Amino acid sequence: MTEATNVKIHPVSHDLPKAEMHTHISLALSPSDFRDRVEQGRTDLGFGFIQERNARYYPDLFHFHSTYERMRNLTRNGEELAHVTQTYLETIADQGAIYAEVSNSFREGADFDAQMEAVAEGIKHAQERTGIEARIVVTTLRDRGYEFAELAAKTLAKKSFNKVAAFGLVGDELCDSLADYKQALDIAFHEAGLGLAPHVAEQDVRNAIDFLDIVPKDIVEATEDDHRRLRVGHGSLIHVSSELLQAYAERKICLEVCLSANNRIGLPHDTRELEIGQKVANQNGASVTADNKLQDYFNSLADHPLPIFEERGIPVVLGSDNPLLLNTNIAKEYSLAVAKAGYAGDPLEFTKTAVEYANVDWETRESLRRQIAKYEMLRH
């Protein structure tokens, strides 16, 4: 049994400016909205899903995704998606969030256009009410294959959607090779003009090797004048290899660390069985040595590699991933970093890093910097 990360802890003040850098918005429902959907019979999950202490833990990603699918009907249309987006952003703004990047999955046809309009509408209303800035990351499922990802990137290159700022890949890391997605990332960056934020090495170390081979060189070497940024979702498993830690640190590839997700979703058997000294190779023969012990964060956040990333100089931001499914929010993630995961620095550094790695124009970045500076002045 993993540790109970639903223990209430509040070491990080709501006054501290925060940034939510990794959340899948369509199911980011509030507990009250979830209860309403249960009463409407729109999921076979009962109230116990959010009431029982250990209900929101998953032995592996398959069980997590299975639960996700059982909740598909919780957000059925544009009106509901706009409401979920607005409500979530307003909630985290009350917790101190000044910026968020939320993701929404690509699909073909008019339904996707309507969804993107709905998310943008929710962002607009939340900003009007609270001042929070937000952008959208359009994602595609690895389970749908690289051709579908290329279609998504080409669609985004042909048509501009309000608030869309980045492109990502999500889903099962074991179903294919990340190397197959090189063209999709190239199209998204070079033709659609988007930042990149794919999931990497949440479940499989080989993804971290592949990513170094396929990421567009231009975005790694991007200057401050370029509004687009490079981040990876999770990246948790790079800690098993000193080579990977060094490579990601040298390239300043930012990790979107999602502590509750790492703790509540188990790892595949092969990953858990990694041994020190074992060679890990991708399909092209590139390899690294697993010369560091796999941290036991899926059982205890006290064993999370977050302090390792900090020590190695790898940029880190925080995200709640799936707030409803993982019993969390961005304020809790900041608190967990300090109280459970061994982070010894100033939690404001997560927000400062987020602002520098946000996919926003110069004016917006400067505005966010000023909000942080104002807080620091008042704090001291």
Secondary structure as GFF3:
##gff-version 3
##sequence-region A 1 380
A	DSSP	beta_strand	18	24	.	.	.	ID=ss1
A	DSSP	three_ten_helix	25	27	.	.	.	ID=ss2
A	DSSP	alpha_helix	31	39	.	.	.	ID=ss3
A	DSSP	alpha_helix	48	51	.	.	.	ID=ss4
A	DSSP	alpha_helix	61	69	.	.	.	ID=ss5
A	DSSP	three_ten_helix	72	74	.	.	.	ID=ss6
A	DSSP	alpha_helix	78	94	.	.	.	ID=ss7
A	DSSP	beta_strand	97	105	.	.	.	ID=ss8
A	DSSP	alpha_helix	110	130	.	.	.	ID=ss9
A	DSSP	beta_strand	133	141	.	.	.	ID=ss10
A	DSSP	three_ten_helix	142	144	.	.	.	ID=ss11
A	DSSP	alpha_helix	146	158	.	.	.	ID=ss12
A	DSSP	beta_strand	164	170	.	.	.	ID=ss13
A	DSSP	three_ten_helix	178	181	.	.	.	ID=ss14
A	DSSP	alpha_helix	182	186	.	.	.	ID=ss15
A	DSSP	pi_helix	187	191	.	.	.	ID=ss16
A	DSSP	beta_strand	195	196	.	.	.	ID=ss17
A	DSSP	beta_strand	199	200	.	.	.	ID=ss18
A	DSSP	alpha_helix	206	214	.	.	.	ID=ss19
A	DSSP	alpha_helix	217	220	.	.	.	ID=ss20
A	DSSP	beta_strand	231	234	.	.	.	ID=ss21
A	DSSP	three_ten_helix	236	240	.	.	.	ID=ss22
A	DSSP	alpha_helix	242	250	.	.	.	ID=ss23
A	DSSP	beta_strand	254	257	.	.	.	ID=ss24
A	DSSP	alpha_helix	259	264	.	.	.	ID=ss25
A	DSSP	alpha_helix	269	272	.	.	.	ID=ss26
A	DSSP	beta_strand	278	281	.	.	.	ID=ss27
A	DSSP	beta_strand	287	290	.	.	.	ID=ss28
A	DSSP	three_ten_helix	301	303	.	.	.	ID=ss29
A	DSSP	alpha_helix	306	312	.	.	.	ID=ss30
A	DSSP	beta_strand	316	318	.	.	.	ID=ss31
A	DSSP	alpha_helix	323	326	.	.	.	ID=ss32
A	DSSP	alpha_helix	330	339	.	.	.	ID=ss33
A	DSSP	alpha_helix	348	356	.	.	.	ID=ss34
A	DSSP	alpha_helix	362	379	.	.	.	ID=ss35
###
